[in-house]
Amino acid sequence: MKFSYDFHIHSCLSPCGDRDMTPQNIANLSKIMGFDIIALTDHNTSRNCPAVMAAGEEIGLTVIPGMELCTSEEVHVVCLFPTTDKALSFSDYVYSTLPPIKNKPSIFGEQLVCDKDDNVIDTEEKLLITASGISCAKVSETVTKYGGVCYPAHIDRSSFSILSNLGTIDESFGFSCAEIFDMTKETELKEKHPYLNNLKIISDSDAHYLDKMRLPEYYLELPENTVDAVFKYLKTR
């Protein structure tokens, strides 16, 4: 069976995410647009995952808890987890590695923690878009210890990507998958970086605003619409 997905969506907890990216708005718009599975991946945190998962559960939308980690080399990596507990445990660890830089909402934007009904229950004071203390060489190993799976984000972009910042991708990183934002670049990237032919390629929206959430365009061939099925797919080359 084919299931539509978007595994790279930000909420109002990401400082560059719009205030309208609330749990109810994300879940309901995803459902209306026809998605079967989504993931919430705020910058360096998973604190809004429980609320978005609860909002999704109310309407029959599968939501995977996740994070867009910024490695020490400023490479963005999408990290997905099988349970909220594992995602939040990893989130706490990442938080402990972030530099003690206070967010300035007037410059970077608000960092809002919500409940499932979109009530703001907390604000995050530490700036979440800085580089963590986890290197790209260690990120796959570290995420695996928390039961998760990860892959380099938007490798076709000229900033915050593994190819733009490190210039290469190979087996030493331990990835089984990679994300291309603009899939028209897939053939060109595979010709330039042949190792990509060994990886599953997926495409996500990286939406920070409701109007940037893409209509379903890409699908996964899965036996069922479950988190376990997604993980088996992403972990298998």
C-alpha positions as CSV (number, residue, x, y, z in Angstrom):
1,M,0.0,0.0,0.0
2,K,1.1,3.6,-0.7
3,F,1.0,6.2,2.1
4,S,1.6,9.9,1.7
5,Y,4.2,11.5,4.1
6,D,6.0,14.6,5.2
7,F,8.7,13.9,7.8
8,H,10.0,17.5,8.1
9,I,7.6,20.0,9.6
10,H,8.3,22.8,12.1
11,S,6.0,24.2,14.7
12,C,5.9,27.5,16.6
13,L,8.6,26.1,18.9
14,S,11.1,26.6,16.1
15,P,12.1,30.3,16.3
16,C,11.9,30.6,12.5
17,G,8.5,28.9,12.6
18,D,5.4,30.9,12.3
19,R,3.1,31.4,15.4
20,D,0.3,29.8,13.4
21,M,2.2,26.5,13.2
22,T,0.3,25.1,16.2
23,P,-0.5,21.5,17.0
24,Q,-4.1,21.7,15.8
25,N,-3.3,23.6,12.7
26,I,-0.4,21.3,11.7
27,A,-2.4,18.1,12.3
28,N,-5.7,19.3,10.8
29,L,-4.2,20.9,7.7
30,S,-2.1,17.8,7.1
31,K,-5.2,15.7,7.3
32,I,-7.2,18.0,5.0
33,M,-4.4,18.0,2.5
34,G,-4.5,14.2,2.4
35,F,-1.4,13.1,4.3
36,D,-1.3,9.7,6.0
37,I,1.9,10.2,8.1
38,I,3.8,13.3,9.2
39,A,6.6,14.0,11.6
40,L,7.2,17.1,13.7
41,T,10.9,18.1,13.5
42,D,11.6,21.4,15.4
43,H,15.1,22.7,15.6
44,N,17.0,20.9,18.3
45,T,14.0,20.0,20.4
46,S,11.0,17.6,20.5
47,R,9.0,19.4,23.2
48,N,6.0,20.1,20.9
49,C,5.8,16.5,19.7
50,P,3.4,15.2,22.4
51,A,0.9,17.9,21.5
52,V,1.0,17.4,17.8
53,M,0.8,13.6,18.3
54,A,-2.3,14.0,20.5
55,A,-3.9,16.4,17.9
56,G,-3.2,13.8,15.2
57,E,-4.6,11.0,17.2
58,E,-7.9,12.8,17.5
59,I,-8.3,12.8,13.7
60,G,-6.7,9.6,12.7
61,L,-3.4,11.1,11.5
62,T,-0.1,9.2,12.2
63,V,2.4,11.6,13.7
64,I,6.0,10.6,14.4
65,P,8.0,12.5,17.1
66,G,11.2,13.9,15.8
67,M,13.7,16.8,15.6
68,E,15.8,18.6,13.1
69,L,19.2,18.4,14.7
70,C,21.9,21.0,13.9
71,T,25.2,19.1,14.3
72,S,28.4,20.7,15.5
73,E,29.4,21.3,11.8
74,E,26.0,23.1,11.3
75,V,24.7,20.2,9.2
76,H,20.9,19.7,9.6
77,V,19.8,16.1,10.2
78,V,16.2,14.9,10.5
79,C,15.9,12.6,13.5
80,L,12.8,10.4,14.0
81,F,11.9,8.3,17.1
82,P,9.4,5.4,17.7
83,T,7.9,6.9,20.9
84,T,7.5,10.2,22.6
85,D,9.6,9.1,25.6
86,K,12.6,8.3,23.4
87,A,12.2,11.6,21.5
88,L,12.1,13.6,24.6
89,S,15.0,11.8,26.2
90,F,17.1,12.6,23.1
91,S,15.8,16.2,23.1
92,D,17.0,16.6,26.7
93,Y,20.4,15.3,25.7
94,V,20.7,17.7,22.7
95,Y,19.5,20.6,24.9
96,S,22.4,19.9,27.3
97,T,24.9,20.3,24.4
98,L,23.5,23.6,23.2
99,P,25.5,26.8,24.0
100,P,23.9,29.0,26.7
101,I,22.7,31.6,24.3
102,K,19.4,33.3,25.2
103,N,16.8,33.6,22.5
104,K,15.9,37.2,21.4
105,P,12.3,36.8,20.1
106,S,12.4,40.2,18.4
107,I,15.3,38.9,16.2
108,F,14.9,35.2,16.0
109,G,11.2,34.7,16.7
110,E,9.3,33.2,19.6
111,Q,9.8,29.6,20.8
112,L,6.4,28.5,22.0
113,V,5.5,25.2,23.7
114,C,1.8,24.2,23.3
115,D,-0.7,21.7,24.5
116,K,-2.8,19.8,22.1
117,D,-5.5,22.5,22.1
118,D,-3.0,25.2,21.0
119,N,-2.7,26.8,24.4
120,V,0.8,28.2,25.0
121,I,2.0,26.4,28.2
122,D,5.7,27.5,28.1
123,T,8.3,29.4,26.2
124,E,11.8,28.2,25.5
125,E,14.4,30.7,26.6
126,K,17.6,29.1,25.2
127,L,18.1,29.7,21.5
128,L,17.3,26.6,19.6
129,I,18.9,27.3,16.2
130,T,22.5,27.1,17.3
131,A,24.8,24.1,16.6
132,S,24.6,21.3,19.1
133,G,27.6,19.4,20.5
134,I,26.9,16.3,18.3
135,S,29.1,15.8,15.3
136,C,27.9,14.6,12.0
137,A,30.2,11.6,12.4
138,K,28.5,10.6,15.6
139,V,24.9,11.6,15.0
140,S,23.7,8.3,13.5
141,E,25.3,6.3,16.3
142,T,23.8,8.6,18.9
143,V,20.3,8.6,17.5
144,T,20.4,4.8,17.2
145,K,21.1,4.6,21.0
146,Y,17.8,6.4,21.6
147,G,16.0,3.9,19.3
148,G,15.7,6.4,16.4
149,V,16.7,6.8,12.8
150,C,18.2,9.8,11.1
151,Y,19.1,11.2,7.7
152,P,20.7,14.3,6.3
153,A,18.2,17.1,5.6
154,H,17.8,19.0,2.3
155,I,21.2,17.8,0.9
156,D,20.5,19.8,-2.3
157,R,20.6,23.2,-0.5
158,S,23.6,25.5,-0.4
159,S,23.6,25.9,3.4
160,F,23.1,23.7,6.5
161,S,23.4,20.5,4.4
162,I,25.9,17.7,4.5
163,L,27.0,18.4,0.9
164,S,27.4,22.1,1.3
165,N,29.2,22.0,4.6
166,L,31.2,18.8,4.4
167,G,31.3,18.3,0.6
168,T,30.6,14.6,0.7
169,I,28.5,11.7,2.0
170,D,29.7,8.2,2.4
171,E,29.2,5.0,4.4
172,S,31.2,6.3,7.4
173,F,28.2,8.5,8.4
174,G,26.0,5.5,8.8
175,F,22.9,6.9,7.0
176,S,20.5,4.6,5.1
177,C,18.4,7.5,3.7
178,A,18.8,11.1,2.6
179,E,16.4,14.0,2.0
180,I,16.3,16.0,-1.2
181,F,14.0,19.1,-1.1
182,D,13.9,19.7,-4.9
183,M,13.6,16.2,-6.5
184,T,14.4,17.6,-9.9
185,K,18.0,17.6,-8.7
186,E,18.1,13.9,-7.8
187,T,19.8,12.7,-11.0
188,E,22.4,15.4,-10.9
189,L,23.2,14.8,-7.2
190,K,23.5,11.0,-7.8
191,E,25.9,11.6,-10.7
192,K,28.1,13.9,-8.6
193,H,27.8,11.8,-5.4
194,P,27.5,8.2,-6.5
195,Y,27.1,7.0,-2.9
196,L,23.6,8.4,-2.9
197,N,22.6,5.5,-5.2
198,N,23.0,3.3,-2.1
199,L,20.5,5.3,0.0
200,K,16.8,5.6,0.0
201,I,15.8,9.1,-1.1
202,I,12.8,10.9,0.3
203,S,11.5,14.5,-0.1
204,D,9.9,16.6,2.6
205,S,8.5,20.1,2.8
206,D,10.6,21.6,5.7
207,A,7.6,23.8,6.3
208,H,7.9,26.6,8.8
209,Y,4.6,28.3,7.6
210,L,1.2,26.8,6.9
211,D,1.3,28.0,3.3
212,K,4.6,26.2,2.8
213,M,3.1,22.8,3.6
214,R,3.2,20.9,0.4
215,L,0.3,18.8,-1.0
216,P,1.0,15.1,-1.0
217,E,3.4,14.3,-3.9
218,Y,5.6,11.5,-2.6
219,Y,4.6,8.1,-1.1
220,L,6.1,5.2,0.8
221,E,5.3,1.6,-0.1
222,L,4.4,0.2,3.3
223,P,2.5,-2.9,4.5
224,E,0.6,-0.7,7.0
225,N,0.3,2.9,8.2
226,T,2.3,2.6,11.4
227,V,5.4,4.1,12.9
228,D,7.0,0.6,13.0
229,A,6.5,0.2,9.3
230,V,8.0,3.6,8.6
231,F,11.1,2.8,10.7
232,K,11.6,-0.6,8.9
233,Y,11.5,1.2,5.6
234,L,13.9,4.0,6.5
235,K,16.4,1.7,8.2
236,T,16.6,-0.6,5.2
237,R,18.9,0.4,2.3
